[in-house]
Amino acid sequence: MAKKEYKRMSIKETTQITRQLNAIYKAAHLLQEHFVDKKVSFVGEVSTVAFIFSTTNFMHLCGIDYRRGTHLFF
């Protein structure tokens, strides 16, 4: 499998992320409180899909490639 290549953030993109850090920390707290290590089921008309969230999924859910790990957010 090919290694994923990510582009380096521009100064403008870094500024935008920095402005949103408070919201990211609030989202991490919400995820930790309500979802981490819990089984969550989404029930549809035809089928049910179950997920177990972990802290390692957090930055992926935010759409951010953060290589230092999620431990700084939890």
ChimeraX commands (.cxc) that place a marker at each C-alpha (Angstrom):
marker #1 position 0.00,0.00,0.00 radius 0.5
marker #1 position 1.34,3.43,-0.92 radius 0.5
marker #1 position 2.29,5.83,1.86 radius 0.5
marker #1 position -0.15,8.73,2.20 radius 0.5
marker #1 position 1.31,12.04,1.21 radius 0.5
marker #1 position 0.02,15.16,2.94 radius 0.5
marker #1 position 0.74,18.71,1.87 radius 0.5
marker #1 position 2.40,21.04,4.33 radius 0.5
marker #1 position 0.01,23.66,5.74 radius 0.5
marker #1 position 0.41,27.20,4.52 radius 0.5
marker #1 position 0.69,30.11,6.96 radius 0.5
marker #1 position -2.95,30.95,6.24 radius 0.5
marker #1 position -4.07,27.38,6.99 radius 0.5
marker #1 position -1.97,27.28,10.18 radius 0.5
marker #1 position -3.63,30.51,11.33 radius 0.5
marker #1 position -7.08,29.08,10.61 radius 0.5
marker #1 position -6.35,25.91,12.63 radius 0.5
marker #1 position -4.88,27.96,15.49 radius 0.5
marker #1 position -8.06,30.04,15.65 radius 0.5
marker #1 position -10.09,26.83,15.96 radius 0.5
marker #1 position -8.01,25.18,18.71 radius 0.5
marker #1 position -10.53,26.06,21.43 radius 0.5
marker #1 position -13.29,24.33,19.45 radius 0.5
marker #1 position -11.02,21.31,18.88 radius 0.5
marker #1 position -10.33,21.02,22.63 radius 0.5
marker #1 position -14.09,21.28,23.38 radius 0.5
marker #1 position -14.80,18.57,20.81 radius 0.5
marker #1 position -12.11,16.35,22.37 radius 0.5
marker #1 position -13.72,16.77,25.80 radius 0.5
marker #1 position -17.17,15.94,24.39 radius 0.5
marker #1 position -15.82,12.87,22.60 radius 0.5
marker #1 position -13.99,11.72,25.75 radius 0.5
marker #1 position -17.04,12.22,27.95 radius 0.5
marker #1 position -19.68,10.63,25.74 radius 0.5
marker #1 position -18.07,8.33,23.17 radius 0.5
marker #1 position -14.54,7.07,23.93 radius 0.5
marker #1 position -14.46,3.37,24.83 radius 0.5
marker #1 position -18.23,3.12,24.43 radius 0.5
marker #1 position -20.17,1.20,21.82 radius 0.5
marker #1 position -22.37,3.53,19.79 radius 0.5
marker #1 position -24.95,2.09,17.42 radius 0.5
marker #1 position -26.48,3.94,14.50 radius 0.5
marker #1 position -29.80,2.34,13.66 radius 0.5
marker #1 position -31.23,2.70,10.18 radius 0.5
marker #1 position -34.35,1.33,8.53 radius 0.5
marker #1 position -32.47,-1.61,7.03 radius 0.5
marker #1 position -29.41,-2.15,9.19 radius 0.5
marker #1 position -27.50,-1.15,12.32 radius 0.5
marker #1 position -23.86,-0.13,12.41 radius 0.5
marker #1 position -21.92,-0.17,15.68 radius 0.5
marker #1 position -18.77,1.83,16.42 radius 0.5
marker #1 position -16.37,1.91,19.34 radius 0.5
marker #1 position -14.57,5.24,19.44 radius 0.5
marker #1 position -11.04,5.69,20.76 radius 0.5
marker #1 position -8.88,8.76,21.31 radius 0.5
marker #1 position -6.69,7.68,18.40 radius 0.5
marker #1 position -9.60,8.37,16.04 radius 0.5
marker #1 position -10.01,11.99,17.13 radius 0.5
marker #1 position -7.75,13.86,14.72 radius 0.5
marker #1 position -8.99,11.69,11.85 radius 0.5
marker #1 position -12.55,12.72,12.74 radius 0.5
marker #1 position -11.40,16.34,12.68 radius 0.5
marker #1 position -9.86,15.82,9.26 radius 0.5
marker #1 position -6.38,16.72,10.48 radius 0.5
marker #1 position -3.16,14.78,10.04 radius 0.5
marker #1 position -1.54,15.34,13.43 radius 0.5
marker #1 position 1.58,13.23,13.79 radius 0.5
marker #1 position 2.38,13.97,17.44 radius 0.5
marker #1 position -0.58,11.91,18.64 radius 0.5
marker #1 position -3.78,12.82,20.40 radius 0.5
marker #1 position -2.42,12.72,23.96 radius 0.5
marker #1 position -2.11,16.53,23.98 radius 0.5
marker #1 position -5.87,16.86,23.55 radius 0.5
marker #1 position -6.93,14.42,26.28 radius 0.5
marker link #1:1,2 radius 0.2
marker link #1:2,3 radius 0.2
marker link #1:3,4 radius 0.2
marker link #1:4,5 radius 0.2
marker link #1:5,6 radius 0.2
marker link #1:6,7 radius 0.2
marker link #1:7,8 radius 0.2
marker link #1:8,9 radius 0.2
marker link #1:9,10 radius 0.2
marker link #1:10,11 radius 0.2
marker link #1:11,12 radius 0.2
marker link #1:12,13 radius 0.2
marker link #1:13,14 radius 0.2
marker link #1:14,15 radius 0.2
marker link #1:15,16 radius 0.2
marker link #1:16,17 radius 0.2
marker link #1:17,18 radius 0.2
marker link #1:18,19 radius 0.2
marker link #1:19,20 radius 0.2
marker link #1:20,21 radius 0.2
marker link #1:21,22 radius 0.2
marker link #1:22,23 radius 0.2
marker link #1:23,24 radius 0.2
marker link #1:24,25 radius 0.2
marker link #1:25,26 radius 0.2
marker link #1:26,27 radius 0.2
marker link #1:27,28 radius 0.2
marker link #1:28,29 radius 0.2
marker link #1:29,30 radius 0.2
marker link #1:30,31 radius 0.2
marker link #1:31,32 radius 0.2
marker link #1:32,33 radius 0.2
marker link #1:33,34 radius 0.2
marker link #1:34,35 radius 0.2
marker link #1:35,36 radius 0.2
marker link #1:36,37 radius 0.2
marker link #1:37,38 radius 0.2
marker link #1:38,39 radius 0.2
marker link #1:39,40 radius 0.2
marker link #1:40,41 radius 0.2
marker link #1:41,42 radius 0.2
marker link #1:42,43 radius 0.2
marker link #1:43,44 radius 0.2
marker link #1:44,45 radius 0.2
marker link #1:45,46 radius 0.2
marker link #1:46,47 radius 0.2
marker link #1:47,48 radius 0.2
marker link #1:48,49 radius 0.2
marker link #1:49,50 radius 0.2
marker link #1:50,51 radius 0.2
marker link #1:51,52 radius 0.2
marker link #1:52,53 radius 0.2
marker link #1:53,54 radius 0.2
marker link #1:54,55 radius 0.2
marker link #1:55,56 radius 0.2
marker link #1:56,57 radius 0.2
marker link #1:57,58 radius 0.2
marker link #1:58,59 radius 0.2
marker link #1:59,60 radius 0.2
marker link #1:60,61 radius 0.2
marker link #1:61,62 radius 0.2
marker link #1:62,63 radius 0.2
marker link #1:63,64 radius 0.2
marker link #1:64,65 radius 0.2
marker link #1:65,66 radius 0.2
marker link #1:66,67 radius 0.2
marker link #1:67,68 radius 0.2
marker link #1:68,69 radius 0.2
marker link #1:69,70 radius 0.2
marker link #1:70,71 radius 0.2
marker link #1:71,72 radius 0.2
marker link #1:72,73 radius 0.2
marker link #1:73,74 radius 0.2
view
